[in-house]
Structure formats: C-alpha cells, structure tokens
C-alpha cells in the first residue's frame, strides 16, 4: 500500500520576498518583482530587465565559512530549506537521520563561477583557478549543502530537468515517501543565473522579453507577450508521511495525491504543439489522485509568457480536462516573479499550498489583452476567491520535460 504524503513545512526566497510570509504577502498585493538588472552592466544587451532577489544576506541563515563555500543558488536553497525545516517543527535529533532525505534541483548550477574562473584562466593562467571551483559550480551541491546543514542522511539527490526541475524533485520526493524510502523529505528547486552568460544565452535563443516596462514584461497569455523574464530564488518544502506527521503533532498544510511526468519526444526547446505531453502529465496526476477533470478547482500554469509555451500549454489543459477546462481558473505566478527556471516549480507549489489554505487564487498580473488563441480563464484583472479542494501545478522544461503535481486540501 502506498503511503499518504503531506506538506508540513514551506520555505522560499523570491524576487518579492525572502520568506514564505513576505512572498505570499507580495502575491496578495500583486507585487511585481521585476526591474532593471543590477548584477552587471547591460549596456550592450538587448534585455534590460530581470526578477532579482533583493536584500538577501547569507549570513542571516548560515555561518560565514559555510556561506563562502556556496554559490548563490546553494545559498538560496539552504535558506529556503532552513525555513521549511523550522516551519515543520521537525527536530532531527529526535528522528532517524537516515529516514530524512533531500531532493532539491537546479537547472543550471553556477554560471557565475564558470565566468569568474574562465576569466582567471585567460588573464592569469590555469594555476589560479579556485580549488573549490567544481563543488561551488555543480548543481547537486544545493541538495548536498542542505543535507550537511540539516543533518539529513537519507536519500540525497537532485533532479535536473531544466524548468521542470523543482516539480520533478517534489514529485520524486513524494514517491520516495509513498514507497517507504523515507519518512520525510526536503524537496524543491533553486536557481541563480542572472549573469552575462545566462542573459546572453537566453537572449540569443530569443526566449527573453525585451520589454523595458516591468509591469508589461512578464505577461503570460497576453497577445503582446514577447518572452519570459529571467528570475532567481528558491522554493523548498517539507514532505512527510502522514502517520509520521500525525505522531509528532505536526501542522499539516495540504496533501500531495498525484504526480505525472512525461517527455514530449518532440523538440529541444518547444513543447509539443498539440500539448499532448503536458496533457498526459496532468492526466496521470489526476488518475493517481482518483479524480475527474471537473474536480480540479485551479491550475497554476507554467505560463512563461512565451508565444509557444502559453499557446501549447493552453491546448494541453484543454486536452487533459476536456469540457471542464472552461470552468477551471488558471494563472501564472511568473507574472510577478518572472521565470525562476529550476526553482519555478518549488515556488509555484508553495503558491498552490497557500492558495488552498486561504481560498485565494492570485490574478495573472500585467496580463490585459488575452490572446484570442488562448481561451481559458486566466484570472485577468482581479484575484479569485473560492474554496479549493484540488489544485494542479504544471512545469515544462527544455528537452520536452513535463511535470504535474496534484495537491489536495488536507481533510484527515
């Protein structure tokens, strides 16, 4: 028998707040965390805007020595994981550490470290490269550093599926608990690649918005959308086996009841045009959760504000939900925080949990004129307040990765 899995802790570092409380307050204020790039000189760049994390200080979360041995993506991950751990009320000293694991992914790791060390090679020679270059750079170190900081000795991995990484990590952590590999898992995603290489690469791919108006740059499903806005941050949650959570008297925020993961087998950057791959991921999540499409109250869409994603994801929702698609509320958190790449799924999962708790679906901020080819209810112009029982969250990644989680209001 598969075990039930619940959410008992939340942690976030985002462009609109460096804690879950700050983030969710920003969401309810329709706060847009997009602005001019401050991390480097963009004079020669077409893209001027990004969604940067503000006022983050690693020393507020960890000691100086530990912080020095982490790049930003790992620092964000540890900060969010510590918040989720503390929020959960778990005391690892009272637990079997080999029953507590970590699955936290990053789509890229540290491009900044590659840039810095490459510059040293060119200017001073290979002997001047930082001895810690590799462990600073590689994407698995977010999970590794969390494990070290928390003392979690169970399964410790990272799923790297580009922009689907955070959702796949939570999904795999859910599976690990379902099948008895762990009692609790820290799971989610992290990213920080607002740097010359990251912006130049995505710009050359024509994936980024060239808008100079922060309020009209990330506008999912809008007919005037012209690309996504690069964001950064981390979203990390504590998942726990239900009976374990109940035994220790944990506050239970929601229950994960379905997970679907598919591959488009179509194109390296574009989703399948008919939406079939993403639709199958949604269908698998609903099937596992034992629900019909009409029972889905809300979908937190991948909603990147690119032409292809928004159109093809709309088709996927219509394909997966059929006639029920017209009644479901769909939105995109990226309208406020940009696209956090590997961290997007983690932060958007937190959005779903908070939405269930508060009966609140945020509007897709900035979107004004819905594309005539995108025919769903995208919560444009105002938030929607309603009781929520079942919520889907989608993530789609370069390479054709599709991941969907089904979250349910916890009812004992």
Secondary structure, DSSP 8 states (H G I E B T S, - for coil): ----EEEEEEEEEBTTBSSHHHHHHHHHTT----EE--SS--TT-S--EEB---S--GGGTS-HHHHHTS-HHHHHHHHHHHHHHHHHT--GGGS-GGGEEEEEE-SS--HHHHHHHHHHHHHH-GGGS-TTHHHHHSTTHHHHHHHHHHT--S-EE----GGGHHHHHHHHHHHHHHTTS-SEEEEEEEE---SHHHHHHHHHTT-B---S-GGGTS-TTBTT---B-BB-EEEEEEEEEHHHHHHTT----EEEEEEEEEE--S-SSS--TT-HHHHHHHHHHHHHHT--GGG--EEE----S-HHHHHHHHHHHHHHHGGGGGGSEEE-THHHH-B-GGGHHHHHHHHHHHHHHHTEE---TT--SB-TT--SB---SS-EE---SEEEEEEEETTTEEEEEEEE----
